[in-house]
Amino acid sequence: MTLKTKAHIYHATVKSTITYAAETWCLKAKTVAKLNSTEMDFWRRSARISRKDKIRNTIIKQKMNVTRSLLEDIKTQHLKWYGHVQRMEEGRLPKKVMKWSPPGMVNIVIVIITCLRISTYFSKYMSHLYKKTEKLVSVTEAQIIGLMQ
């Protein structure tokens, strides 16, 4: 079989089977690693190159005339799906699901940011006092709140 025929087989059967409904996938590191290894396994076998030969993936892809990787195609599908959902009417379920956020999450984020700000102000105030007096001084809440304003 020629390289061109093998590439056609890859695009017609292998890639389309692997990426079925990939536009809705959440790509995690483990999934990405499996997809990369599966793709390279196909190209290695097509080129009749063993892993024992220790030939780099980039060289195999050049030999097989591979222009786009499987992950690039999946990311393109993600963008197409995102654009499709954004063009939908507001009442459609996929658009509602995409815009949904758990109730109360905004409040939690505000509390966390406020706590971080207070701790930052407190540490700045303590370092300022320490530099002035060269010793730790007890601080009241009113002094910290006065600094935050």
N, CA, C and O atoms as a GROMACS GRO file, in nm:
protein
  596
    1MET      N    1   0.083  -0.118   0.000
    1MET     CA    2   0.000   0.000   0.000
    1MET      C    3   0.088   0.124   0.000
    1MET      O    4   0.193   0.126   0.064
    2THR      N    5   0.046   0.226  -0.070
    2THR     CA    6   0.124   0.349  -0.075
    2THR      C    7   0.096   0.434   0.049
    2THR      O    8  -0.001   0.410   0.121
    3LEU      N    9   0.183   0.532   0.074
    3LEU     CA   10   0.164   0.623   0.187
    3LEU      C   11   0.035   0.702   0.173
    3LEU      O   12  -0.034   0.729   0.272
    4LYS      N   13   0.002   0.738   0.050
    4LYS     CA   14  -0.120   0.815   0.026
    4LYS      C   15  -0.244   0.733   0.063
    4LYS      O   16  -0.338   0.785   0.123
    5THR      N   17  -0.244   0.606   0.029
    5THR     CA   18  -0.356   0.518   0.062
    5THR      C   19  -0.369   0.501   0.214
    5THR      O   20  -0.479   0.504   0.268
    6LYS      N   21  -0.255   0.485   0.281
    6LYS     CA   22  -0.257   0.472   0.427
    6LYS      C   23  -0.311   0.599   0.493
    6LYS      O   24  -0.384   0.592   0.592
    7ALA      N   25  -0.275   0.715   0.438
    7ALA     CA   26  -0.326   0.841   0.491
    7ALA      C   27  -0.477   0.851   0.470
    7ALA      O   28  -0.548   0.899   0.558
    8HIS      N   29  -0.525   0.806   0.355
    8HIS     CA   30  -0.670   0.806   0.330
    8HIS      C   31  -0.743   0.714   0.427
    8HIS      O   32  -0.849   0.749   0.478
    9ILE      N   33  -0.687   0.598   0.451
    9ILE     CA   34  -0.747   0.505   0.548
    9ILE      C   35  -0.752   0.569   0.686
    9ILE      O   36  -0.851   0.558   0.758
   10TYR      N   37  -0.644   0.635   0.724
   10TYR     CA   38  -0.638   0.701   0.855
   10TYR      C   39  -0.749   0.804   0.867
   10TYR      O   40  -0.824   0.804   0.964
   11HIS      N   41  -0.761   0.893   0.768
   11HIS     CA   42  -0.860   1.000   0.776
   11HIS      C   43  -1.003   0.949   0.765
   11HIS      O   44  -1.094   1.003   0.828
   12ALA      N   45  -1.023   0.845   0.685
   12ALA     CA   46  -1.159   0.795   0.662
   12ALA      C   47  -1.211   0.709   0.776
   12ALA      O   48  -1.328   0.719   0.812
   13THR      N   49  -1.126   0.626   0.832
   13THR     CA   50  -1.177   0.532   0.932
   13THR      C   51  -1.122   0.559   1.072
   13THR      O   52  -1.199   0.576   1.167
   14VAL      N   53  -0.992   0.563   1.085
   14VAL     CA   54  -0.930   0.570   1.219
   14VAL      C   55  -0.964   0.702   1.287
   14VAL      O   56  -1.016   0.704   1.399
   15LYS      N   57  -0.933   0.813   1.220
   15LYS     CA   58  -0.955   0.944   1.281
   15LYS      C   59  -1.102   0.971   1.308
   15LYS      O   60  -1.138   1.022   1.415
   16SER      N   61  -1.187   0.937   1.214
   16SER     CA   62  -1.330   0.962   1.233
   16SER      C   63  -1.388   0.876   1.346
   16SER      O   64  -1.479   0.919   1.416
   17THR      N   65  -1.335   0.756   1.363
   17THR     CA   66  -1.382   0.669   1.471
   17THR      C   67  -1.334   0.719   1.607
   17THR      O   68  -1.410   0.722   1.704
   18ILE      N   69  -1.207   0.758   1.613
   18ILE     CA   70  -1.150   0.804   1.740
   18ILE      C   71  -1.213   0.934   1.786
   18ILE      O   72  -1.239   0.953   1.905
   19THR      N   73  -1.238   1.025   1.692
   19THR     CA   74  -1.286   1.158   1.730
   19THR      C   75  -1.438   1.172   1.726
   19THR      O   76  -1.490   1.284   1.723
   20TYR      N   77  -1.510   1.062   1.726
   20TYR     CA   78  -1.655   1.070   1.725
   20TYR      C   79  -1.703   1.145   1.848
   20TYR      O   80  -1.670   1.107   1.961
   21ALA      N   81  -1.780   1.251   1.830
   21ALA     CA   82  -1.835   1.337   1.936
   21ALA      C   83  -1.726   1.404   2.019
   21ALA      O   84  -1.748   1.435   2.136
   22ALA      N   85  -1.609   1.425   1.961
   22ALA     CA   86  -1.497   1.485   2.034
   22ALA      C   87  -1.519   1.632   2.064
   22ALA      O   88  -1.451   1.688   2.150
   23GLU      N   89  -1.613   1.697   1.995
   23GLU     CA   90  -1.635   1.839   2.019
   23GLU      C   91  -1.687   1.866   2.160
   23GLU      O   92  -1.679   1.979   2.208
   24THR      N   93  -1.740   1.765   2.225
   24THR     CA   94  -1.793   1.784   2.361
   24THR      C   95  -1.702   1.726   2.469
   24THR      O   96  -1.737   1.730   2.587
   25TRP      N   97  -1.588   1.673   2.431
   25TRP     CA   98  -1.497   1.613   2.528
   25TRP      C   99  -1.430   1.719   2.614
   25TRP      O  100  -1.408   1.832   2.571
   26CYS      N  101  -1.400   1.681   2.736
   26CYS     CA  102  -1.314   1.762   2.823
   26CYS      C  103  -1.177   1.696   2.817
   26CYS      O  104  -1.157   1.587   2.871
   27LEU      N  105  -1.083   1.762   2.752
   27LEU     CA  106  -0.951   1.702   2.732
   27LEU      C  107  -0.867   1.714   2.859
   27LEU      O  108  -0.831   1.823   2.901
   28LYS      N  109  -0.837   1.601   2.918
   28LYS     CA  110  -0.751   1.596   3.034
   28LYS      C  111  -0.615   1.543   2.991
   28LYS      O  112  -0.601   1.489   2.882
   29ALA      N  113  -0.516   1.559   3.076
   29ALA     CA  114  -0.379   1.520   3.041
   29ALA      C  115  -0.370   1.372   3.004
   29ALA      O  116  -0.299   1.336   2.910
   30LYS      N  117  -0.440   1.289   3.077
   30LYS     CA  118  -0.437   1.145   3.050
   30LYS      C  119  -0.500   1.113   2.914
   30LYS      O  120  -0.449   1.029   2.840
   31THR      N  121  -0.610   1.181   2.882
   31THR     CA  122  -0.676   1.160   2.754
   31THR      C  123  -0.587   1.207   2.639
   31THR      O  124  -0.576   1.140   2.536
   32VAL      N  125  -0.523   1.322   2.658
   32VAL     CA  126  -0.434   1.376   2.555
   32VAL      C  127  -0.318   1.279   2.530
   32VAL      O  128  -0.281   1.254   2.415
   33ALA      N  129  -0.262   1.225   2.637
   33ALA     CA  130  -0.151   1.130   2.622
   33ALA      C  131  -0.196   1.005   2.547
   33ALA      O  132  -0.123   0.955   2.461
   34LYS      N  133  -0.314   0.954   2.577
   34LYS     CA  134  -0.364   0.834   2.508
   34LYS      C  135  -0.391   0.862   2.360
   34LYS      O  136  -0.362   0.779   2.274
   35LEU      N  137  -0.446   0.981   2.332
   35LEU     CA  138  -0.473   1.016   2.192
   35LEU      C  139  -0.343   1.028   2.113
   35LEU      O  140  -0.332   0.979   2.001
   36ASN      N  141  -0.244   1.094   2.173
   36ASN     CA  142  -0.114   1.108   2.105
   36ASN      C  143  -0.049   0.972   2.080
   36ASN      O  144   0.003   0.948   1.971
   37SER      N  145  -0.053   0.885   2.180
   37SER     CA  146   0.010   0.754   2.163
   37SER      C  147  -0.064   0.669   2.061
   37SER      O  148  -0.002   0.595   1.985
   38THR      N  149  -0.197   0.679   2.058
   38THR     CA  150  -0.275   0.602   1.960
   38THR      C  151  -0.245   0.650   1.819
   38THR      O  152  -0.228   0.570   1.727
   39GLU      N  153  -0.240   0.782   1.803
   39GLU     CA  154  -0.210   0.836   1.671
   39GLU      C  155  -0.071   0.793   1.623
   39GLU      O  156  -0.054   0.750   1.509
   40MET      N  157   0.027   0.805   1.711
   40MET     CA  158   0.163   0.771   1.672
   40MET      C  159   0.178   0.620   1.651
   40MET      O  160   0.259   0.578   1.568
   41ASP      N  161   0.103   0.541   1.723
   41ASP     CA  162   0.106   0.396   1.701
   41ASP      C  163   0.060   0.364   1.559
   41ASP      O  164   0.122   0.281   1.492
   42PHE      N  165  -0.047   0.430   1.514
   42PHE     CA  166  -0.093   0.408   1.376
   42PHE      C  167   0.014   0.447   1.276
   42PHE      O  168   0.044   0.372   1.183
   43TRP      N  169   0.072   0.568   1.294
   43TRP     CA  170   0.171   0.615   1.197
   43TRP      C  171   0.297   0.530   1.199
   43TRP      O  172   0.357   0.506   1.094
   44ARG      N  173   0.338   0.483   1.316
   44ARG     CA  174   0.456   0.395   1.324
   44ARG      C  175   0.431   0.263   1.251
   44ARG      O  176   0.515   0.217   1.173
   45ARG      N  177   0.316   0.204   1.276
   45ARG     CA  178   0.285   0.077   1.211
   45ARG      C  179   0.272   0.096   1.059
   45ARG      O  180   0.313   0.010   0.981
   46SER      N  181   0.213   0.209   1.019
   46SER     CA  182   0.200   0.236   0.876
   46SER      C  183   0.335   0.253   0.809
   46SER      O  184   0.354   0.213   0.694
   47ALA      N  185   0.429   0.314   0.881
   47ALA     CA  186   0.563   0.335   0.826
   47ALA      C  187   0.652   0.213   0.845
   47ALA      O  188   0.766   0.210   0.798
   48ARG      N  189   0.599   0.112   0.915
   48ARG     CA  190   0.675  -0.011   0.947
   48ARG      C  191   0.802   0.020   1.026
   48ARG      O  192   0.910  -0.031   0.997
   49ILE      N  193   0.783   0.105   1.126
   49ILE     CA  194   0.894   0.143   1.214
   49ILE      C  195   0.860   0.097   1.355
   49ILE      O  196   0.751   0.125   1.405
   50SER      N  197   0.952   0.027   1.417
   50SER     CA  198   0.932  -0.022   1.553
   50SER      C  199   0.977   0.085   1.654
   50SER      O  200   1.057   0.172   1.620
   51ARG      N  201   0.926   0.078   1.773
   51ARG     CA  202   0.973   0.169   1.878
   51ARG      C  203   1.117   0.137   1.915
   51ARG      O  204   1.190   0.223   1.964
   52LYS      N  205   1.158   0.013   1.891
   52LYS     CA  206   1.296  -0.026   1.920
   52LYS      C  207   1.396   0.046   1.829
   52LYS      O  208   1.514   0.057   1.862
   53ASP      N  209   1.347   0.094   1.714
   53ASP     CA  210   1.434   0.167   1.622
   53ASP      C  211   1.472   0.305   1.676
   53ASP      O  212   1.567   0.367   1.627
   54LYS      N  213   1.398   0.354   1.775
   54LYS     CA  214   1.423   0.483   1.840
   54LYS      C  215   1.427   0.599   1.741
   54LYS      O  216   1.520   0.679   1.739
   55ILE      N  217   1.325   0.605   1.659
   55ILE     CA  218   1.310   0.716   1.565
   55ILE      C  219   1.204   0.811   1.621
   55ILE      O  220   1.097   0.768   1.663
   56ARG      N  221   1.235   0.940   1.621
   56ARG     CA  222   1.146   1.039   1.681
   56ARG      C  223   1.014   1.050   1.605
   56ARG      O  224   1.005   1.023   1.485
   57ASN      N  225   0.910   1.091   1.681
   57ASN     CA  226   0.777   1.104   1.622
   57ASN      C  227   0.774   1.208   1.510
   57ASN      O  228   0.705   1.189   1.410
   58THR      N  229   0.849   1.316   1.527
   58THR     CA  230   0.848   1.421   1.424
   58THR      C  231   0.902   1.368   1.290
   58THR      O  232   0.852   1.405   1.184
   59ILE      N  233   1.001   1.283   1.296
   59ILE     CA  234   1.057   1.227   1.173
   59ILE      C  235   0.956   1.133   1.107
   59ILE      O  236   0.942   1.131   0.985
   60ILE      N  237   0.887   1.055   1.188
   60ILE     CA  238   0.785   0.963   1.134
   60ILE      C  239   0.672   1.043   1.070
   60ILE      O  240   0.624   1.008   0.962
   61LYS      N  241   0.629   1.152   1.137
   61LYS     CA  242   0.522   1.235   1.080
   61LYS      C  243   0.567   1.299   0.949
   61LYS      O  244   0.487   1.310   0.856
   62GLN      N  245   0.692   1.340   0.940
   62GLN     CA  246   0.743   1.396   0.814
   62GLN      C  247   0.743   1.289   0.704
   62GLN      O  248   0.705   1.316   0.590
   63LYS      N  249   0.786   1.169   0.739
   63LYS     CA  250   0.790   1.060   0.641
   63LYS      C  251   0.651   1.026   0.589
   63LYS      O  252   0.633   0.994   0.472
   64MET      N  253   0.552   1.033   0.680
   64MET     CA  254   0.415   0.997   0.643
   64MET      C  255   0.333   1.117   0.593
   64MET      O  256   0.214   1.104   0.565
   65ASN      N  257   0.399   1.234   0.581
   65ASN     CA  258   0.334   1.357   0.532
   65ASN      C  259   0.213   1.398   0.617
   65ASN      O  260   0.109   1.436   0.563
   66VAL      N  261   0.227   1.391   0.748
   66VAL     CA  262   0.121   1.430   0.840
   66VAL      C  263   0.132   1.580   0.863
   66VAL      O  264   0.237   1.629   0.906
   67THR      N  265   0.026   1.653   0.834
   67THR     CA  266   0.029   1.799   0.849
   67THR      C  267  -0.037   1.845   0.979
   67THR      O  268   0.011   1.939   1.044
   68ARG      N  269  -0.145   1.780   1.018
   68ARG     CA  270  -0.216   1.818   1.141
   68ARG      C  271  -0.227   1.697   1.233
   68ARG      O  272  -0.253   1.585   1.188
   69SER      N  273  -0.208   1.723   1.361
   69SER     CA  274  -0.220   1.613   1.456
   69SER      C  275  -0.366   1.593   1.494
   69SER      O  276  -0.452   1.675   1.463
   70LEU      N  277  -0.392   1.483   1.559
   70LEU     CA  278  -0.526   1.450   1.605
   70LEU      C  279  -0.578   1.553   1.704
   70LEU      O  280  -0.695   1.591   1.699
   71LEU      N  281  -0.491   1.598   1.794
   71LEU     CA  282  -0.532   1.698   1.893
   71LEU      C  283  -0.568   1.831   1.830
   71LEU      O  284  -0.662   1.897   1.875
   72GLU      N  285  -0.496   1.872   1.728
   72GLU     CA  286  -0.530   1.996   1.659
   72GLU      C  287  -0.670   1.986   1.597
   72GLU      O  288  -0.747   2.082   1.601
   73ASP      N  289  -0.700   1.871   1.540
   73ASP     CA  290  -0.833   1.852   1.482
   73ASP      C  291  -0.942   1.855   1.589
   73ASP      O  292  -1.049   1.911   1.566
   74ILE      N  293  -0.915   1.796   1.705
   74ILE     CA  294  -1.014   1.796   1.814
   74ILE      C  295  -1.034   1.938   1.866
   74ILE      O  296  -1.147   1.977   1.894
   75LYS      N  297  -0.927   2.014   1.880
   75LYS     CA  298  -0.940   2.152   1.926
   75LYS      C  299  -1.017   2.237   1.825
   75LYS      O  300  -1.092   2.327   1.863
   76THR      N  301  -0.999   2.210   1.697
   76THR     CA  302  -1.078   2.278   1.594
   76THR      C  303  -1.226   2.242   1.608
   76THR      O  304  -1.313   2.328   1.593
   77GLN      N  305  -1.254   2.115   1.635
   77GLN     CA  306  -1.393   2.073   1.657
   77GLN      C  307  -1.452   2.142   1.779
   77GLN      O  308  -1.569   2.181   1.777
   78HIS      N  309  -1.372   2.159   1.886
   78HIS     CA  310  -1.418   2.230   2.005
   78HIS      C  311  -1.460   2.372   1.969
   78HIS      O  312  -1.566   2.419   2.011
   79LEU      N  313  -1.376   2.441   1.892
   79LEU     CA  314  -1.406   2.579   1.856
   79LEU      C  315  -1.529   2.588   1.767
   79LEU      O  316  -1.610   2.680   1.782
   80LYS      N  317  -1.544   2.495   1.674
   80LYS     CA  318  -1.663   2.494   1.589
   80LYS      C  319  -1.790   2.473   1.673
   80LYS      O  320  -1.891   2.538   1.650
   81TRP      N  321  -1.784   2.381   1.768
   81TRP     CA  322  -1.898   2.353   1.855
   81TRP      C  323  -1.930   2.474   1.941
   81TRP      O  324  -2.047   2.508   1.959
   82TYR      N  325  -1.827   2.539   1.994
   82TYR     CA  326  -1.848   2.659   2.077
   82TYR      C  327  -1.917   2.768   1.996
   82TYR      O  328  -2.010   2.832   2.045
   83GLY      N  329  -1.870   2.791   1.873
   83GLY     CA  330  -1.934   2.891   1.788
   83GLY      C  331  -2.078   2.854   1.755
   83GLY      O  332  -2.165   2.940   1.750
   84HIS      N  333  -2.102   2.726   1.732
   84HIS     CA  334  -2.237   2.678   1.702
   84HIS      C  335  -2.330   2.705   1.820
   84HIS      O  336  -2.442   2.752   1.802
   85VAL      N  337  -2.283   2.676   1.940
   85VAL     CA  338  -2.366   2.696   2.059
   85VAL      C  339  -2.388   2.845   2.084
   85VAL      O  340  -2.498   2.885   2.123
   86GLN      N  341  -2.288   2.927   2.061
   86GLN     CA  342  -2.302   3.071   2.082
   86GLN      C  343  -2.404   3.132   1.986
   86GLN      O  344  -2.468   3.231   2.021
   87ARG      N  345  -2.420   3.076   1.867
   87ARG     CA  346  -2.517   3.128   1.770
   87ARG      C  347  -2.658   3.079   1.797
   87ARG      O  348  -2.753   3.126   1.733
   88MET      N  349  -2.675   2.985   1.890
   88MET     CA  350  -2.808   2.932   1.920
   88MET      C  351  -2.894   3.037   1.989
   88MET      O  352  -2.843   3.135   2.044
   89GLU      N  353  -3.025   3.015   1.985
   89GLU     CA  354  -3.118   3.101   2.058
   89GLU      C  355  -3.096   3.082   2.208
   89GLU      O  356  -3.047   2.978   2.251
   90GLU      N  357  -3.133   3.183   2.286
   90GLU     CA  358  -3.107   3.182   2.430
   90GLU      C  359  -3.178   3.067   2.503
   90GLU      O  360  -3.125   3.018   2.603
   91GLY      N  361  -3.293   3.023   2.457
   91GLY     CA  362  -3.370   2.922   2.528
   91GLY      C  363  -3.323   2.778   2.506
   91GLY      O  364  -3.371   2.688   2.573
   92ARG      N  365  -3.231   2.756   2.413
   92ARG     CA  366  -3.187   2.621   2.380
   92ARG      C  367  -3.106   2.560   2.494
   92ARG      O  368  -3.028   2.629   2.560
   93LEU      N  369  -3.126   2.431   2.516
   93LEU     CA  370  -3.063   2.361   2.628
   93LEU      C  371  -2.909   2.362   2.622
   93LEU      O  372  -2.847   2.389   2.725
   94PRO      N  373  -2.846   2.336   2.507
   94PRO     CA  374  -2.698   2.338   2.508
   94PRO      C  375  -2.641   2.474   2.550
   94PRO      O  376  -2.538   2.480   2.618
   95LYS      N  377  -2.707   2.581   2.511
   95LYS     CA  378  -2.660   2.715   2.549
   95LYS      C  379  -2.680   2.738   2.698
   95LYS      O  380  -2.594   2.798   2.763
   96LYS      N  381  -2.792   2.692   2.752
   96LYS     CA  382  -2.816   2.705   2.896
   96LYS      C  383  -2.711   2.627   2.975
   96LYS      O  384  -2.659   2.675   3.075
   97VAL      N  385  -2.681   2.507   2.929
   97VAL     CA  386  -2.583   2.423   2.998
   97VAL      C  387  -2.444   2.487   2.993
   97VAL      O  388  -2.371   2.484   3.092
   98MET      N  389  -2.409   2.546   2.878
   98MET     CA  390  -2.277   2.606   2.866
   98MET      C  391  -2.262   2.730   2.956
   98MET      O  392  -2.154   2.756   3.008
   99LYS      N  393  -2.370   2.805   2.973
   99LYS     CA  394  -2.365   2.926   3.055
   99LYS      C  395  -2.391   2.900   3.204
   99LYS      O  396  -2.376   2.991   3.285
  100TRP      N  397  -2.429   2.779   3.239
  100TRP     CA  398  -2.466   2.748   3.376
  100TRP      C  399  -2.346   2.753   3.469
  100TRP      O  400  -2.236   2.711   3.433
  101SER      N  401  -2.368   2.806   3.588
  101SER     CA  402  -2.267   2.800   3.693
  101SER      C  403  -2.337   2.762   3.822
  101SER      O  404  -2.452   2.802   3.842
  102PRO      N  405  -2.272   2.687   3.909
  102PRO     CA  406  -2.338   2.643   4.032
  102PRO      C  407  -2.380   2.761   4.117
  102PRO      O  408  -2.306   2.859   4.129
  103PRO      N  409  -2.499   2.754   4.177
  103PRO     CA  410  -2.544   2.865   4.261
  103PRO      C  411  -2.456   2.878   4.385
  103PRO      O  412  -2.416   2.778   4.445
  104GLY      N  413  -2.426   3.001   4.420
  104GLY     CA  414  -2.346   3.027   4.539
  104GLY      C  415  -2.197   3.032   4.512
  104GLY      O  416  -2.120   3.069   4.600
  105MET      N  417  -2.155   2.997   4.391
  105MET     CA  418  -2.012   2.998   4.361
  105MET      C  419  -1.956   3.139   4.361
  105MET      O  420  -1.841   3.160   4.401
  106VAL      N  421  -2.035   3.237   4.318
  106VAL     CA  422  -1.988   3.375   4.315
  106VAL      C  423  -1.958   3.420   4.457
  106VAL      O  424  -1.856   3.485   4.482
  107ASN      N  425  -2.047   3.387   4.551
  107ASN     CA  426  -2.026   3.426   4.690
  107ASN      C  427  -1.900   3.363   4.748
  107ASN      O  428  -1.826   3.429   4.821
  108ILE      N  429  -1.874   3.238   4.716
  108ILE     CA  430  -1.754   3.169   4.765
  108ILE      C  431  -1.629   3.237   4.712
  108ILE      O  432  -1.532   3.258   4.785
  109VAL      N  433  -1.632   3.272   4.583
  109VAL     CA  434  -1.516   3.338   4.523
  109VAL      C  435  -1.491   3.473   4.589
  109VAL      O  436  -1.377   3.509   4.616
  110ILE      N  437  -1.598   3.548   4.616
  110ILE     CA  438  -1.583   3.679   4.681
  110ILE      C  439  -1.524   3.662   4.820
  110ILE      O  440  -1.437   3.740   4.859
  111VAL      N  441  -1.569   3.562   4.894
  111VAL     CA  442  -1.516   3.537   5.029
  111VAL      C  443  -1.368   3.502   5.022
  111VAL      O  444  -1.289   3.552   5.102
  112ILE      N  445  -1.330   3.417   4.929
  112ILE     CA  446  -1.190   3.377   4.916
  112ILE      C  447  -1.103   3.498   4.881
  112ILE      O  448  -0.996   3.518   4.939
  113ILE      N  449  -1.149   3.580   4.785
  113ILE     CA  450  -1.071   3.698   4.747
  113ILE      C  451  -1.059   3.794   4.864
  113ILE      O  452  -0.952   3.851   4.886
  114THR      N  453  -1.167   3.812   4.940
  114THR     CA  454  -1.163   3.901   5.056
  114THR      C  455  -1.064   3.850   5.159
  114THR      O  456  -0.987   3.928   5.215
  115CYS      N  457  -1.065   3.719   5.185
  115CYS     CA  458  -0.972   3.662   5.283
  115CYS      C  459  -0.828   3.681   5.237
  115CYS      O  460  -0.740   3.711   5.318
  116LEU      N  461  -0.804   3.663   5.109
  116LEU     CA  462  -0.668   3.683   5.056
  116LEU      C  463  -0.624   3.828   5.070
  116LEU      O  464  -0.509   3.855   5.104
  117ARG      N  465  -0.718   3.922   5.045
  117ARG     CA  466  -0.684   4.063   5.059
  117ARG      C  467  -0.652   4.096   5.204
  117ARG      O  468  -0.555   4.167   5.233
  118ILE      N  469  -0.733   4.044   5.297
  118ILE     CA  470  -0.710   4.072   5.439
  118ILE      C  471  -0.575   4.017   5.481
  118ILE      O  472  -0.499   4.085   5.550
  119SER      N  473  -0.544   3.894   5.440
  119SER     CA  474  -0.416   3.836   5.480
  119SER      C  475  -0.299   3.913   5.417
  119SER      O  476  -0.194   3.927   5.479
  120THR      N  477  -0.318   3.963   5.294
  120THR     CA  478  -0.213   4.042   5.230
  120THR      C  479  -0.192   4.173   5.304
  120THR      O  480  -0.079   4.213   5.332
  121TYR      N  481  -0.303   4.241   5.337
  121TYR     CA  482  -0.292   4.366   5.411
  121TYR      C  483  -0.229   4.343   5.548
  121TYR      O  484  -0.146   4.422   5.594
  122PHE      N  485  -0.270   4.234   5.612
  122PHE     CA  486  -0.216   4.204   5.744
  122PHE      C  487  -0.065   4.180   5.737
  122PHE      O  488   0.010   4.232   5.820
  123SER      N  489  -0.022   4.102   5.640
  123SER     CA  490   0.122   4.075   5.630
  123SER      C  491   0.200   4.202   5.595
  123SER      O  492   0.311   4.221   5.646
  124LYS      N  493   0.144   4.288   5.510
  124LYS     CA  494   0.211   4.415   5.479
  124LYS      C  495   0.220   4.503   5.603
  124LYS      O  496   0.324   4.564   5.630
  125TYR      N  497   0.110   4.508   5.679
  125TYR     CA  498   0.108   4.590   5.800
  125TYR      C  499   0.208   4.539   5.902
  125TYR      O  500   0.280   4.618   5.965
  126MET      N  501   0.213   4.407   5.919
  126MET     CA  502   0.307   4.350   6.016
  126MET      C  503   0.451   4.374   5.974
  126MET      O  504   0.536   4.405   6.058
  127SER      N  505   0.481   4.360   5.846
  127SER     CA  506   0.619   4.384   5.802
  127SER      C  507   0.655   4.531   5.818
  127SER      O  508   0.769   4.564   5.848
  128HIS      N  509   0.557   4.619   5.796
  128HIS     CA  510   0.580   4.763   5.816
  128HIS      C  511   0.611   4.792   5.963
  128HIS      O  512   0.706   4.865   5.994
  129LEU      N  513   0.530   4.734   6.052
  129LEU     CA  514   0.554   4.755   6.196
  129LEU      C  515   0.687   4.694   6.239
  129LEU      O  516   0.759   4.751   6.321
  130TYR      N  517   0.717   4.579   6.185
  130TYR     CA  518   0.841   4.511   6.225
  130TYR      C  519   0.963   4.593   6.181
  130TYR      O  520   1.061   4.603   6.254
  131LYS      N  521   0.955   4.649   6.063
  131LYS     CA  522   1.066   4.731   6.015
  131LYS      C  523   1.083   4.856   6.102
  131LYS      O  524   1.195   4.901   6.125
  132LYS      N  525   0.971   4.911   6.149
  132LYS     CA  526   0.978   5.032   6.231
  132LYS      C  527   1.034   5.004   6.370
  132LYS      O  528   1.122   5.076   6.417
  133THR      N  529   0.985   4.901   6.433
  133THR     CA  530   1.018   4.878   6.574
  133THR      C  531   1.115   4.763   6.596
  133THR      O  532   1.165   4.743   6.706
  134GLU      N  533   1.141   4.686   6.489
  134GLU     CA  534   1.228   4.569   6.498
  134GLU      C  535   1.176   4.462   6.594
  134GLU      O  536   1.252   4.376   6.639
  135LYS      N  537   1.049   4.468   6.624
  135LYS     CA  538   0.988   4.362   6.705
  135LYS      C  539   0.840   4.352   6.668
  135LYS      O  540   0.782   4.447   6.614
  136LEU      N  541   0.781   4.238   6.696
  136LEU     CA  542   0.640   4.217   6.665
  136LEU      C  543   0.552   4.293   6.764
  136LEU      O  544   0.580   4.296   6.884
  137VAL      N  545   0.448   4.354   6.712
  137VAL     CA  546   0.356   4.432   6.794
  137VAL      C  547   0.217   4.373   6.774
  137VAL      O  548   0.182   4.330   6.664
  138SER      N  549   0.138   4.371   6.881
  138SER     CA  550   0.002   4.320   6.867
  138SER      C  551  -0.082   4.422   6.789
  138SER      O  552  -0.070   4.543   6.810
  139VAL      N  553  -0.167   4.370   6.700
  139VAL     CA  554  -0.245   4.455   6.612
  139VAL      C  555  -0.392   4.428   6.637
  139VAL      O  556  -0.432   4.313   6.653
  140THR      N  557  -0.472   4.533   6.641
  140THR     CA  558  -0.616   4.517   6.658
  140THR      C  559  -0.682   4.511   6.522
  140THR      O  560  -0.624   4.550   6.421
  141GLU      N  561  -0.806   4.461   6.521
  141GLU     CA  562  -0.881   4.454   6.394
  141GLU      C  563  -0.905   4.591   6.337
  141GLU      O  564  -0.900   4.608   6.215
  142ALA      N  565  -0.931   4.690   6.421
  142ALA     CA  566  -0.958   4.825   6.374
  142ALA      C  567  -0.839   4.881   6.295
  142ALA      O  568  -0.858   4.952   6.197
  143GLN      N  569  -0.717   4.850   6.338
  143GLN     CA  570  -0.600   4.898   6.268
  143GLN      C  571  -0.590   4.832   6.129
  143GLN      O  572  -0.554   4.897   6.031
  144ILE      N  573  -0.620   4.704   6.122
  144ILE     CA  574  -0.614   4.635   5.994
  144ILE      C  575  -0.722   4.688   5.899
  144ILE      O  576  -0.695   4.714   5.782
  145ILE      N  577  -0.844   4.706   5.950
  145ILE     CA  578  -0.953   4.757   5.867
  145ILE      C  579  -0.922   4.899   5.823
  145ILE      O  580  -0.956   4.937   5.711
  146GLY      N  581  -0.858   4.977   5.908
  146GLY     CA  582  -0.818   5.112   5.870
  146GLY      C  583  -0.718   5.111   5.754
  146GLY      O  584  -0.722   5.200   5.669
  147LEU      N  585  -0.631   5.013   5.749
  147LEU     CA  586  -0.536   5.000   5.638
  147LEU      C  587  -0.604   4.961   5.508
  147LEU      O  588  -0.560   5.002   5.400
  148MET      N  589  -0.708   4.883   5.517
  148MET     CA  590  -0.776   4.833   5.398
  148MET      C  591  -0.852   4.942   5.326
  148MET      O  592  -0.882   4.927   5.207
  149GLN      N  593  -0.885   5.050   5.393
  149GLN     CA  594  -0.966   5.154   5.331
  149GLN      C  595  -0.887   5.252   5.252
  149GLN      O  596  -0.943   5.345   5.194
   0.00000   0.00000   0.00000
